[in-house]
Each structure stands twice: as structure tokens, then as C-alpha cells.
């Protein structure tokens, strides 16, 4: 097709898209801008569009609120729970895709555990972890209220059904003939899985891991209910600038920026894979 | 062969009748693969549910010395069904879900069609649209609280520039819930748009070319071809969005904390108030079960249609 002139329709389309992008991106810009404002520039009327940038808010967030610890906690919990989901979930997803265990009913059951409202299990979790925290086993595995192990359990629980479903669609894309010929070459079933199937499905596992990491990083409810100080994560840390005396807007924006920007960079770098994963295997291509 | 493989290939022979060389059947191998996942799901998803059921049937008040008390039958369910806050929260949850999901679907589908027709910068626009949904609602909700500020908020500033009356976004009884809905629309419309766009891009070209040759109108093409072919994707987005909207918690917590009064109190927030502020775990568990029942019935109905659509697609391929 030859290169057409810019038509009136194009102009209208780009004008609408421009307006939409402002709506969707402005809050993110506003968060970052506020984080670099001095206290006197934040609550003003009209809002300040130009200002002398300062790192004051970031110093406050990291020194006063121990934000470094929150980041460390979040990283540990997100990475450990994601690793567990990928290892255990991929075995199950392969089994569902290749052998169809439970003829679809078991898959549906696993998926339905994802429908449980988190709040419905967070209450029993609260009591279970409170009791478990006082036992020897609980202390050894760091399973208790305000312990990282408890959060790892929660995040594994809510990411596992999703992970199995997503990885299932990637395993289904691997042709069975490939596995059959590997079996004829004398590979055992486990060798087929480890040496033939897993390398092929690795990009799919990476997509799943990206999602599990983002979900765990952004999770708020479990972390808010089950931690107090030691195991506090980044999202709860952001909310902690909402104090008895009011909201500390500057440090809050700095904390929110530290919480949000890594995931934005992550999403931008891996956007192709994320869109593929978002479609959950419902769209091929 | 390493140890795991030896175990996987020969354990039933050793554990079973002791026949040498007999390998694990496919059925046993597949069950072995799902065992770790099933153990986790059983202990960490089902066990807490039974725990909650036990609570729901007892008197449990963690603020008193008694703690977990005697069985009281269905008293806690009776409490919930007679509590006007429960019905109010149910109403708020339904209004929120219906309003947010329908706007997100409509706007998202519109954006997807718009992007589909766009010729330049498609990749850049798509990347930028992805950003809101990667953010933590607990964090961005608080930023929106600043933007909604009645005196210093940037939205009221824009309204005043346009000469419109300024609004008490989160503080007014009539406006608080719509303001929370707008936040959810901000975060999740791009999600709908990106999935529908991916769906549009994956549609086969031939039927559309044939329709064009037959002189079909745009409306006929949309109604007869595009939407029917997109329906599995649309169902999927609809289910995912509805389930998440019903469970909304983070945004309510950070934007309004259920206020003013209980105007924006959704079921999850109501549960939180009963269970972890008043520590009436018994009542909270009973409410959680009522909630669970409704979501499972809903998702069961829609998911069945979704899995049917997917298996039909698999048959076509």
C-alpha cells in the first residue's frame, strides 16, 4: 500500500489518543513531580508546575521510616514466592496440559480457588499465623504474624492458581510429536520434561514469573493485615505516611514513586511479553 | 539418571509388588507431577476455609478472654443478613462493579478499535497505556487522594480553569463512590484495551476481505464478524474484571476508607471492619462465606461459558 496523506480522520484519532494518554499518564507524572517538591510547594493553589526540585522527601522516607527494610522485605517475599510458584506450578501445568489429569475438573477447581476473595482467607490466616508463630516449627520457618514466611505462604497461595492456568496455555503450545520422538530416542518422561519441554517453554515461564512478581510487589491486603513492623512491605510502607496527624504528602509521594517506578520500568522493558500473558492464551499469536 | 528421575521412573515398582523393571504408568506420573501443587492448595487455600467455617458456626470474640467460644449454629449468618451495613455494602459493591466494569469495557473496546486503526507510534502508545495497570493501587490511590483534594487538588484546579464549579470529590455523599469508580477506570481501562487490541490483531483477514467484496456495511461487519469472533476474548476480560471489581479493597482503603460515613464501604471493606477492627472473627467469617458463595456462583456460570468457548476454539484448530 502506498503511503497515504495525513487525513482528517487521522488527526481526530491522534487528538483523542493524546487526550486519553494525558488522562492515563497524568497521575503518574503528578506522583513523581510531587515527590521532588519541597513541603511549601505541595499544597498550593494554584498547583505549582515549576519548582526547585529537592531530594528532601526521599531522605525522609529512607531515614525516618526505614524504607530500605520495606524494599528488602518486598524483594525477598516476591522472589521466593514467585520461585515456588514457577517450580511447583510448572510441574502441575505440564501434567494438566500433557496428561489432562482430572479431565479439566481439577483445573477448574484450582482456578476457582483464585476466585476466593482474599479477605475471606485473610481472617483465618490471621488466627492460624498468630497461633503458629508461638510454636517451634512456626518460629523455625518464620511463619507467624509479622514474619516474612507468612507472606511467602499467602503470595504463593494466590499466585499458584493463576500461574498454573497461564503456564498450562504455554505447555499446550508445545507439539506432542516432539515429545513422542524424544521418548523414542530413549528419554524417560522426566527427561523429556526437563530437557525437551522446559527449554522450549522457558519464555512462557518468564512471562508467568513477571506477572507473579508484579502481583506480589503490588500486594497490599495480606501485607497490611499480617505485618506490623519487621515484615512490613513496600505498599504498606507507602500507606504508613498516612499518620495520625494527617498525610505527609511529600514523603508519601517519594515512597509511592519508589514503589511504582520499578514496576513501570519492568513493564516497559517487558511489554511485549506482558501483553502476551495478559491474553491468558485466549488469543493466539 | 539423577535421583529424582530414578524415583519418578521406578518408585511404584519398588514400593508396589516389587516387579523389577516395571515403570511408572502415565497416570501415576501425571499425579506425581500435580501432587506438590495440590498439597499447597489443600493446606493453604482449603484448610483456612474450613477454619473459617468453624468460626462462622461459633461465638468468636478475640477481644475477650474466652476467644473461640461455643457453637452457636447459624447465629452469625442471621446477624449478617439482619445487619443493614451488610446490605448497604452489598449494594455499594454491586453498583461499583456494574458501573466500573461497563465503563471499562466500553471505553476499553473503543480505545482498542482506535489503536487498531492508528498508523504511527502504535508500539509507543501501547507501552504507555500499560503503565497504570503495573502500579500498586494502594500507592496510586493515595496520590489520587491528593489530586482529588477539595482545596489544593489538581482536578479542582482544572475545573476552575474551565469555569466549572469545584467538587468535593471524596468528601461528598453523592460523589465519593463515582470518584472511586473513576480511579478504577483509570487503572483498568488500559487492561481491557490492550487485551481487546491483541484479540483484534489476531483475527484472520480472509472473512473481512470477503465481506468487503460483498459490499457489506461497516455495521454489518462489526455485528456479524468482528464481535462474534472477539467474543471469547471479551468474555475473558469481562470475567477477570468482574471478579477483581467484586473484591475491590486497596483502592477503597487508600481513597476513602469506606467514607464519608459508610458511603463507599464495599463488602471487603465491611468484612475488614467487622473482622479485624472489631475482632468479631465469627461474624466476619460468616459474611465471607456469603460473599464466597455469590462469587463462586457467578464465576461458575461465566467460567463455564468461557471454558466451553475455549474448547470449541481448540476443536477448530
Interface residues (C-beta under 8 A of the other chain):
Chain A: X10 X13 X14 X16 X17 X20 X21 X23 X24 X25 X27 X28 X30 X31 X34 X42 X43 X44 X45 X46 X47 X88 X89 X91 X92 X94 X95 X96 X98 X99 X101 X104 X106 X108 X110 X111 X112 X113 X114 X115 X116 X117 X118 X119 X120 X121 X123 X124 X125 X126 X127 X128 X153 X154 X156 X157 X160 X161 X164 X188 X189 X190 X191 X214 X217 X218 X220 X221 X224 X225 X234 X235 X236 X238 X239 X242 X247 X249 X252 X253 X255 X256 X259 X260 X263 X264 X266 X267 X268 X271 X274 X275 X276 X278 X279 X280 X282 X283 X284 X285
Chain B: X1 X4 X5 X8 X9 X23 X24 X26 X27 X29 X30 X31 X33 X34 X36 X37 X38 X40 X41 X44 X45 X46 X48 X49 X51 X52 X55 X62 X111 X114 X115 X117 X118 X119 X125 X126 X127 X128 X129 X130 X131 X132 X134 X135 X136 X137 X138 X139 X140 X142 X143 X144 X145 X146 X147 X149 X151 X152 X154 X157 X186 X189 X190 X191 X194 X195 X198 X199 X201 X202 X232 X233 X236 X240 X243 X246 X247 X249 X250 X253 X254 X267 X268 X271 X272 X275 X276 X281 X284 X285 X288 X289 X291 X292 X295 X296 X299 X300 X303 X307 X310
